[in-house]
Amino acid sequence: MILHKRPLILASSSPRRQYLMKEAGFEFTVEKPGVEEDFPATLPVEQVARYLAEKKGEFFRPNIREEIVVTADTVVILENTILNKPTDRQEAIAMLSRLSGNTHRVMTGVCILSKEREESFDDTTSVTFKNLTLAEIEYYVDHYQPFDKAGAYGAQDFIGMIAIEKIVGSYFNVMGLPIHRVYQHLVSWE
């Protein structure tokens, strides 16, 4: 289903974002933004996801013609600290051990831009994990290798299935894109 007349670019290499956009009826091309996912240390954690989404959008701005570009970034926040993508097995195990038995926030920032217009927003979901055993954590890290996922987990993976006790907000936001809000924004653009 084509929900817009203009070409749409999803600026993300995330298979989960691509899946959600496709399932929501959008036709798009995929381009990866060539930016580092760094941010000022003084930036409040609640502003990081949107800041990074806008930074990715700025990468595309000079070359936009008739396209609409969608960028996004997801962060996991525990006790006012951002848990980024883990760099190795040890860091992934440490992150999941910290999330075990706790409630954290998942924030996704989204930037939608064209030559004429730009909109940015973010969405927050609260996620509560049960207490995990070290064996469960190690099994997940060794079999799913969540090194491309903020907070070292995917809600749609094994660990999400066994660990998530409660979600307040959008499940799809935890997967990496608040597709309900992206849909609302994009169908209004032309």
Legacy VTK file of the C-alpha trace (Angstrom):
# vtk DataFile Version 3.0
C-alpha trace
ASCII
DATASET POLYDATA
POINTS 190 float
0.000 0.000 0.000
1.445 3.379 -0.949
0.425 5.964 1.608
2.233 8.925 0.036
3.142 10.182 -3.405
6.693 11.276 -2.703
9.689 8.938 -2.477
10.373 7.878 1.095
13.814 7.144 2.528
14.203 5.251 5.788
17.614 6.310 7.041
18.285 3.242 9.153
20.063 -0.064 8.748
17.910 -1.557 11.529
16.027 -4.613 10.269
13.402 -3.995 12.957
12.652 -0.457 11.751
12.507 -1.675 8.165
10.079 -4.438 9.176
7.796 -2.025 11.059
7.700 0.492 8.195
6.928 -2.248 5.672
4.203 -3.779 7.839
2.635 -0.319 8.272
2.192 -0.135 4.486
5.048 2.138 3.474
7.220 1.691 0.403
10.696 3.118 0.917
14.357 2.834 0.140
16.949 2.337 2.839
20.002 4.523 3.258
22.320 4.483 6.233
23.232 7.870 7.727
26.985 8.387 7.828
27.173 9.956 11.283
28.684 8.995 14.597
26.070 8.340 17.279
27.741 10.604 19.807
26.197 13.435 21.799
27.296 16.156 24.225
27.946 14.761 27.707
25.941 17.636 29.191
22.789 16.805 27.211
19.974 15.554 29.496
19.314 11.837 28.856
15.694 12.612 27.890
16.924 14.663 24.914
19.528 12.257 23.519
17.279 10.118 21.270
15.736 13.121 19.515
19.127 14.846 19.270
20.610 11.799 17.512
17.599 11.421 15.183
17.940 15.097 14.180
21.703 14.697 13.747
21.050 11.824 11.328
18.498 13.986 9.502
21.039 16.782 9.081
23.298 14.327 7.263
20.647 13.967 4.531
19.455 17.588 4.386
21.890 18.851 1.695
20.814 16.171 -0.806
17.051 16.143 -0.305
15.091 16.947 -3.444
11.533 15.595 -3.464
12.073 12.826 -0.913
10.796 12.525 2.627
13.477 11.189 4.974
12.755 9.366 8.230
15.531 8.996 10.802
15.348 7.517 14.283
17.437 6.631 17.287
16.559 4.536 20.321
18.148 4.731 23.758
17.645 2.698 26.913
17.704 4.710 30.146
18.232 3.115 33.560
18.562 5.323 36.634
19.280 8.402 34.502
22.076 6.588 32.634
21.998 5.682 28.947
22.787 2.075 28.107
24.099 2.240 24.539
24.826 -0.670 22.230
27.252 -3.046 23.947
30.701 -3.349 22.442
31.306 -6.958 23.480
29.951 -9.992 25.355
31.089 -8.776 28.766
29.397 -5.382 28.363
26.165 -6.999 27.112
26.075 -9.299 30.149
26.726 -6.345 32.461
23.902 -4.292 30.881
21.373 -7.108 31.112
22.429 -7.779 34.704
21.685 -4.124 35.511
18.282 -4.304 33.773
17.392 -7.522 35.619
14.667 -6.910 38.214
14.390 -3.224 37.332
12.206 -0.829 35.366
13.852 1.226 32.641
12.741 3.622 29.930
13.116 3.170 26.203
13.069 6.435 24.251
13.016 6.673 20.488
13.546 9.993 18.785
12.241 10.431 15.244
12.984 13.121 12.674
10.934 13.419 9.486
12.148 15.941 6.962
11.734 17.124 3.426
13.088 20.128 1.580
10.195 22.252 2.887
9.488 20.863 6.322
10.873 19.102 9.403
9.160 17.483 12.377
10.812 15.795 15.340
9.291 13.958 18.264
10.092 11.227 20.729
8.189 8.443 22.402
8.856 6.821 25.765
7.965 3.348 26.971
8.494 2.023 30.487
9.718 -1.601 30.612
9.967 -3.820 33.696
12.222 -6.903 33.660
11.899 -9.883 35.979
14.965 -11.045 37.847
17.139 -12.897 35.352
19.620 -15.638 36.110
23.167 -15.383 34.828
22.501 -18.533 32.767
19.532 -16.837 31.028
21.581 -13.730 30.308
24.575 -15.681 28.988
22.352 -17.900 26.835
20.749 -14.831 25.278
24.025 -13.001 24.643
25.720 -16.098 23.214
22.836 -17.126 20.951
21.401 -13.743 19.896
24.505 -11.517 20.049
22.597 -8.287 20.775
25.515 -5.985 19.989
23.445 -3.826 17.620
20.730 -3.153 20.208
20.507 -0.353 22.752
20.537 -1.833 26.241
21.756 -5.152 24.796
18.315 -6.589 24.108
15.502 -6.867 21.614
11.958 -7.059 22.959
11.084 -9.455 20.139
13.929 -11.853 21.047
14.211 -14.605 23.660
15.130 -12.204 26.463
12.120 -10.002 25.764
9.854 -13.025 25.777
11.077 -14.307 29.136
12.116 -11.106 30.922
9.548 -8.406 30.190
6.920 -8.453 32.914
5.294 -5.120 32.134
5.277 -2.512 29.387
3.676 0.902 29.727
3.590 2.526 26.312
4.269 1.280 22.800
5.788 -2.181 22.384
6.904 -1.153 18.887
8.801 1.776 20.395
10.815 -0.783 22.367
11.521 -2.582 19.076
12.979 0.699 17.782
10.223 2.763 16.182
6.949 4.203 17.535
5.278 3.235 14.273
1.845 4.503 15.321
3.227 8.035 15.586
5.394 7.761 12.465
2.316 6.619 10.544
0.241 9.570 11.807
2.931 12.041 10.783
3.688 10.550 7.378
0.097 10.231 6.174
-0.325 13.957 6.823
2.724 14.887 4.693
2.463 15.659 0.978
LINES 1 191
190 0 1 2 3 4 5 6 7 8 9 10 11 12 13 14 15 16 17 18 19 20 21 22 23 24 25 26 27 28 29 30 31 32 33 34 35 36 37 38 39 40 41 42 43 44 45 46 47 48 49 50 51 52 53 54 55 56 57 58 59 60 61 62 63 64 65 66 67 68 69 70 71 72 73 74 75 76 77 78 79 80 81 82 83 84 85 86 87 88 89 90 91 92 93 94 95 96 97 98 99 100 101 102 103 104 105 106 107 108 109 110 111 112 113 114 115 116 117 118 119 120 121 122 123 124 125 126 127 128 129 130 131 132 133 134 135 136 137 138 139 140 141 142 143 144 145 146 147 148 149 150 151 152 153 154 155 156 157 158 159 160 161 162 163 164 165 166 167 168 169 170 171 172 173 174 175 176 177 178 179 180 181 182 183 184 185 186 187 188 189
